[in-house]
Each structure stands twice: as structure tokens, then as C-alpha cells.
Amino acid sequence: MNWRYTPFIIVALLAVAAFMLNANERRYTADQGRLTVRADPYRDAVVLSWSSPVGAPMARRFEEAYATWRDDVSIFVVELNSPGGTVAEGKRVVQFMDRIKRTHDLETRVGPGAFCLSMCVPIYLKGDTRVASPDARFMFHEPAAYDVYTGERGGGPAFERRFVADRFFDRYFENSPMNPEWRRWLEREWVGKDVWKTGRQLADERSGVVTDLQ
């Protein structure tokens, strides 16, 4: 084997893996999930409630709601109850939430008994105000460690899993509102396992994840 070509081979393998992952994501999540939209009767806000995995057509549903309500309210509230899901769709949702923040105040919520796991967390972190019930459950983990659809731990070469996990952490947590000290703790703690926290724990630990308890 000519070792000069090794870096190119690695890049090619990662590209193939990414293509296969995106294809599987589309197959598992195509046109699933429903967005419930309601006006907040107490303030100038609309509530977008998503109680499904993070997957298509989540970003498209948010875009449709934004187009309908953007001229009528000053606040968008995103209410989440999600086991997580696909990184690709989560990225599209996060990018669209940045667009909302250019024109409106954005609040995210995880209510009583609700969950925000895995890819749901970066979406929740986009809120300017981040509300959680004390008993809301959050879970942080490396993106390659768990398949939300099969419940199985992911495989693949160790270097690939580390690369994917580091890129995910840098993209969604490094420049997030997280307390830097808590973020460094999480970076050490989440390697190879799930990190579970309640809304109250996140607030009590001054993690920066939750700004207000409901």
C-alpha cells in the first residue's frame, strides 16, 4: 500500500459514510413528525410545539410556521419533547432558528415530564431564553454512540467516532451559552456514555443550558 494516499482514502471513506448516513436518515424520517402551532394568549408570541424525533420535515414545518406568523408576533417559542434524531435535520433546524433570531425573540422550552435528548439539545440551546420544568429530562451523548431508531450502539473505527464526536461538540457546544467550566466537564464526562440531567440539576449546576425553571 502506498502510504502517501492514506489521508485521501480516509477522507473518501468518511464521505461515503456521511452519504450512507444521510440516506438512512431520509429513509427513517421522511415526512414524519407533526408541528403544533398555537398563539400565546398572554403575550405577543406564537408557540411551535414539536413532540417527535428530530427528522424531516421538522425544519420545513418551522419555516412554514415562521412564514405564517412572522408579521403577527414578536416572539417565537419552540416547545420541545424529543428523543433526538438525525444530525443532518438537526443542523437544518439550528440554522433556521438562527434566521428567526435575526428578526424575533426566540424562547425554547422543555415542559413537565418532557425529554430533550441528543440532537434535541443543540436546538434547545438556540433559545435566547431557555425554560425547563424541574423534572424535564436532558441527555447529552456523542452522536455516533447511539442510534435513536434501533437503540443500538454505533460501530465504526474509533478514529471516525472520535472525529464525528469532536466536530459535533465544536459546532454545537463550544460557542453555545453553556458555562465554560461545565462545558469542559461535559466534554470529559460524555466520552462513551450518556449523560442525563434534569432541568433542576442543570439550573442548580449553573450549566448555562437552562436559564429559567418553569
N, C-alpha and C positions, 0 to 999 in steps of 0.2 A: 504493500500500500504506500502511495506517495503522501507523506505527511503534510506536504505543502497545501494539499487540498482539504485537509481535515476541517478547518474553520468554515469553508464553503459547504461542506457536506452537513455540518451541524446546522448551519443556517437553513439549508434546504429541508432537513428533517423537521426543524421547528415550523417551517412554513407549511409543510404537509400536515403536521399535527394540528396547526391552527385551522387549516382548511377543513379537516375532518371534524374538529370540534364545532366549528360554526355550522357545518352541515347537520350534525347531530342536534345542535341547539334548535335549528329551524324545524327539524323533524319533530322534536318533542314538544315545542311550544307554539307552533304555527297557529295563530288566531285563537289562542286560549286566553283566559283571564278576562274579567269584566271590571270596568271602572264605574263606580257610582259617584254621581255628581249632585251636590245639593248646596243651596245657598245657606250661609250662616245667618240666622235671623237676628243676631245680636250685634253684628258689625259688618263692615264693608268687605266681606270675604266670601269666597266660594271654597267648598271642601271637596277635594278629589280623594275618594276612598278606594284603595287597591287592596283586595284580600285574595291574592293569588300568587303563584310563583313569579319571579322576575323573568319574564319572557315575552316574546311578541304576542300581541301587539301593544304592549304597555306604553312604549314611547309614542306610538301613533295615537293611542287614546288620550294621552296627556296633551299632545299637540292639538287634537280636535277640541278638547275642553278649553284649552287656552284661547284658541281662535274664537270660541263662542262667548267667553266670559271676560276677555281682557279689557274691553271697553266699559265694563259694568262694575268692576270691583278693583280695589287697590291691594288686596291680599289674597294670595293663593295658599291654601292649607292642604298639604299632602298627608293623608292618613294611611298608615301602612300596617298590614298584617300579612307577612310574607315569610315563607321558608327559605327565601333566597332563590337562586336560579342561575341564569346564564350571564356570564361576564359580558358577552357581546351586547345583549339587550340592556344590561345594567349600564354599560358605558353610554349607550344612546340616551337613556333616561337621564343620567347625570349631566350630559351635555345639554339636553333640553332644559333641565332645571336651571342651569347657568343662564340660559336665554331668558327664562321667566324672571330671574333676579335682576336682569338689566332694566326691567320695566315695572316690577311689582315687588312687594314684600313677600317673602316665602317662609312659611312655617311648616315643619314636619312634626308628625305625631305618631306615637305607638300607644294605643289605648289599653284599658284594663283587660288583662288576660291575653293580649295580643303578642305576636312574635315579630322580631326583625332579625333575621338570621343571614349570615354570609353576605351575598351581594346586596341584600337589602340595606346593610349598614352604610355603605358609601352613599346611597340615595338619601337615607335619613340625615346624614351629615351635611347635606347641601342646605338644610334649612338655616335661615338666619336665627330663628328661634326654634329650639328642638325640645318638644314636650314629650314626656313619657309618664305613664302610670307607674307607681312604685312597683307593681307586680309584672309589668311588661318584661318580656324576656328578649335579650340580645345575645347573639352568638357570633364570635369572630373566629375565622379559621383561614388557613392557607387555601387558595382557590383550587389547587389540584388535589386537596386531601379528601374530598368528599363529593359524591355525585348525588344531588338532591333528588334525582328521579329514581335511582336504583338503590340508594342507601349504601353503596359500596365505596370503599376507599379507593382512591385513584392509584394507578400504577405509573409506569414510565421510568426512565432513567432519573437518578437522583439529581443530576445537574439540571435537567429540564424542569423538574418540580421546583428546585430552588430558584431558577431563573424566573419562572412564572410567578412564584410567591413574592420574590423581591420586587418585581415590576409592579405587581398589584399593590403592594404596600407603599411603594414610592408614589404611585399615581393617585391613590385614594386616601391615604392616611398621612403621608409625610407633610403635606401642605394643608391638612384639614384643621378644623378647630380643636382637635384633641390637645389636651395638656401635654407638652413635650415630654415631661417626665413619665407620665402614664403611657404615652405612645412608645417610649423606649422599653418600658416594662412589657407592653403587649408584644412588641417585636421579638423579645426573648421568649415570652411565655407561649405564643401560639404555634411554635415550631412543632409540627407533627401531631397537634391535638386541637380540640375545640375549646374555646374559652367562653364560658357562659356567664352572663351578668344580668341582674335585674335592673330596672330603671333606678330604683333606690340605691343600689350599690354603685352604679355609675355616677350618680349625683354625689353620694357620700364620699366616694374616692376622688372627687374633683377631676374626673377624667376629661371633662370638656365635651364629652359626647352628648350629654343631656344638659340643657340649660334650665329647664323648669320641670318640676314634678306636677302632674295633673291632680 
